[in-house]
Amino acid sequence: MTERGGLPDEEILGYRFPGGTYTIAHWENFLLTDCTTSEQLPDGLVHPVALFHVPILGSGISIAKLFEVCGAEGPGTVGLDGYDWEYFGSLRIDVPYDVQGSIVHWQHMADDKGNPYDAMKFSIELRDTTRAGELVARVTNSWRFRRQQATAAYKRPAEKTAEATSSTTRTPIPEFTVDSVDAQRMKTMAAILRDPYRVHWDRAATTEMGLNGRVINQGPLNLSYIVNALHAHGGAGCVRRLTVAFHRPVFDGDRVVAGGEIIGTEAFAGRNVRKVNVWLRRDDPTPNEIVVSGSALID
């Protein structure tokens, strides 16, 4: 085991969150949606990106507590690997949701350069208390905790084999552009998320990391731009699943463009939905750099 803070390995895997209920207030959804640069959604719909902070806070945990449990070591040592978010129904304001979850994966890994990190994954479910506990959403978030030291327990993942590609017809969806990512929106988002990670709001922290003081956009905000592109095509509430990986950080002042291509249909929760390959690319200062990629299922 490496020398780090946090719980012992055997206590992290299976660590169960206290659980609880969470009701999304109108003001909270309004500010959250504004942070995504989207128009407000109709009929009390909650912006789908709420599936980052609502499950965490509703389950009685916090980002700060997750950092403590997993032994985060400081600015730049926590990263996002990916999200898998499933929407069995639409999230709405003023509805009390029962929220339960736990850490479901913990593994010592090494990246392509041999640098050690711990791969952590947690899963949380939201159920509508006004509808006999009906399952509304499930999130599975993957984080990595970078380490200073490694032991023999840290191993590189198996090499991935290339996947076969098909000649599927691809239909583009409208792109969603953010001309300049706004640091002030990051600060508001950090307050909504109760996120103590300084890289999102403290320029001194990113100066220490050699990033010239540019703050880093939150992963859920990067994903929200993809959601906004999907909404522009399929309408508010169309998203049924989002499965994405994060490749590069996005900084304040970056110009980013979200887009996707419909590649076919797939079964989800007893009905056929459309499958979309999605991405977020940075056009300035680096042209056509993919920073987030994955797939979505939409009505």
N, C-alpha and C positions, 0 to 999 in steps of 0.2 A: 504493500500500500504506500502511496506517496504521502509526504508530510503536508497535510493541508488541514484546514478547519472543516467544520461540518460534522454530520453524523458519520459513524462507521458505515462501511459499505453495506453490511448486512441489515442495517436499519433504514437505509435509503430506499432500496427496492421494496415496494409494497407499502411505503409510508403513506398512510391514509390521512386525507385532509379532514378537518373537523366536520365539514358539511354545514349547510344552512339554507337560507332562502335569500333571494335577491329580487328586488323590483326596480326596473329601469325607469327612472323619472324622466319627465319631459325635458327639463333643463339639461340633464346629462346627455340624452340622445341628441338634443339640439347642438350642444357644444361639440360632441363627438363627430356628428355629421359635418359640422362646419370645418373641423380639423381636416376632414378628407377632401375639402374643396367641393363637395357635392351640394346640390340643392337639397333642401329638406324633403324627406320622403312623405308620401300621403298616408292617411288612414291610421295614424299611430304606429306605423312600421318603424322598427329600430334598424339603424344601419347594420348590415351583417358583420362589420368589423368589430362590433361590440362583443363578438365571441372570443376576443382576446381577454378583456379585463373582467367581464361579467362572470364567467366561470371561475376565474381565480379568486376574485373577491367573494363571490357567492358561496364558494366552498369553504370559506373560513380561513383561507391562506392569504398570502400576499407575495408580491414579487420579492420584497425584502426578505421574507421568511424563506422562500425557495432558495434565494442566494445563500442564506445562513445554513439551511439544511444541507445544501450541496457544496458548501465551502467555496463560494466565489472569492477570488483573490485580488480583485481590484478592477479599475477601469481597463477595458479592452480584453478582459479575460472571460467574458460571457458572450456567446454568439448564438444565433438562431440557425438551426439546420432546416426545419420545415414545419408546416402546419398541415393537418388533415381535419377539416371542419365539415360536419354534416348537419344539414338543416332539414329536419323532418316536418317542420312547420315554420311559420314566420314569427320572429320575435316582435313583441309589441310592448309599448310603454304601459306602465301601471298594472302589469300582470305579475303576481308573485311566482317565482320559479324556485323549485326545490333543486339544490345543486350539490352533487356528490362526486368525489374523485380521489385519485391516488397516483403515486409515481409507479409506472408500469414497466420501466426499463432503466437499467443503470449498467454501464459497461465501460471498462478502460479501453481507450482507443489511441491510435497514433495517426496523424495525417500523412499526406504524401511526402512531407519533408522530415517525418519522424518525430514531430512535436507532439507531446502527450496531451490528451484531453479526456474528460469523462463525458460520455454520451448519456443524456437523461431524457426520458420521455414521460409525460404525464397525460392522463385521460380524465375528462370530466363530462358528466351528463347533466342536462337541464330538463326538468319535468314541470309541466304546467299544473300547479296545484288547484286551479279552477276547473280542470278537465280530467279529474281522477288520476292525476300523476302521469298524463300522457307525455311520452318522450318527444321533446321539441328539438333538441340539438345535442350533438356530441362533438367534443374537441379532443384532438390528440396533438399535442405540441412537442416538438423535439428541440432541445437546447444542447449546447456544448459548453463545458467549463474547462477552459484551457489551463494547463498546469505547468509549473516551472520545472518539475522533476518527474521522471518516469522510472518504473521498475519493469521487470519482465512481464508484469500483468498487462502492460499496455501493448496492444497488438494492432497492426494495420488490418483494415477490413479486407475481405476477399475481393479480388479483382472482379469488376462487373463485365459481363459479356455483352456484346453489342446486340441490341434488339432489332428484329427484322422490321423494316418499314414497308408500308403498303402504298398503293396508288389511290388512297382514299381521296375523294373530292373534298376540297377545303374551301370553306366560305368565310371570308374575313368579317369580323365585327368592327363597328366604328371604334377608332382609337380615342383614348382619353389622355389629354396632355396637361401636365403641370409645368408651366414655363419656368418657374423658379421655386423650389421647395423652400417653405417659409419656416425659419427658426422659431418664430413666435408661436406658430401652430404646434411645433414640437413641445414647447413649454406647456401649453394648454393640455396637450395629449398626456404629458407626463403627470400632470395634476389629476386628470381623469383616471389614469391607470394606477395612481399611487406608486409611481415608478421612481425609486431612488437612484437609478443608474445615471451617474453624472454625465455620461457621454451624450445624452439627449438634450441637455440644457446648460451645461457648464463648459464654457470655452477653455477654461484652464485645464480641465480633464483631458480634452482632446489635444491640447498643446503638449501635455505630458506624453501623449502617445505619438507625437510627431506629425499630427494632422493639421498643424497651423491654426488650431482653434476652431476649425469648422465642426459644428455639432452634427451628430448622426441621426438621421430620421428613424423613427420607430418602425420595426417590422410590420406591425398591423397597419400603419399608415401607408407603407409601400403596397401592401396587399389591398388596401382600400381603393387605390387608383384602378386596380384590376376590376374590383367589384363595380366601380363606377362605369367602367367600359361595358361590363356585362349588363348593368341596368339600362344603359343607353340603348342596348340592342334588344333585351328581353323584357324590360320593364322592372319597376321596383318589386322586390320580393321574388324574382325569378331564380335566384341562386339556391341550389340544393346541396352542392358539395364543392369544396375548394381543397385542392391538394397541391401544395407548392413547396419549392426549395428556394433558399436564399443563397445567392452566390457572391454578391458584393454589397458593401454598405452604400447608402445614398446620403449625401450631405446637403446642408442648407445651400441654396443657390443652384443646385443641379437642375437641369431640365430633364424631365422623365416623361415617357410615353407608354401607356398601357394599351395592350391590344390582344387579339386572339383570332383563332380560326376554328370554325365549327367543323368537326371531322366525322360526325355520325351520331348515332343514338346509343343509349345504354339503359339498362333497367336500374331503377333506384326506388326503394320503398314501395314496390308494387306497381310502378308505372314507368313508362318510357320517357326519358329526358334526353336532351341534346348534350353531347360531349364537346367541350371546347378546349383546345390547347391555348394556354394563356401565358403572357409574359409581361414584364416591365423592363423597358430598356432606357438607358441613359444616353441622351443625344448630345449633351454638353456638360463637361468639357470633352468626354470621350465618345465619339460617334458610335451609335449602334451597339453599345455594350449591354448585354443582357444581365440584369441584376437580380431578377426573380423570374422563375419559370415553373410551369406545372400544368394542371388541368382543372377544369370546372365542369360541373353538371348543372344545366339550367333548364327550366321549363320552356 
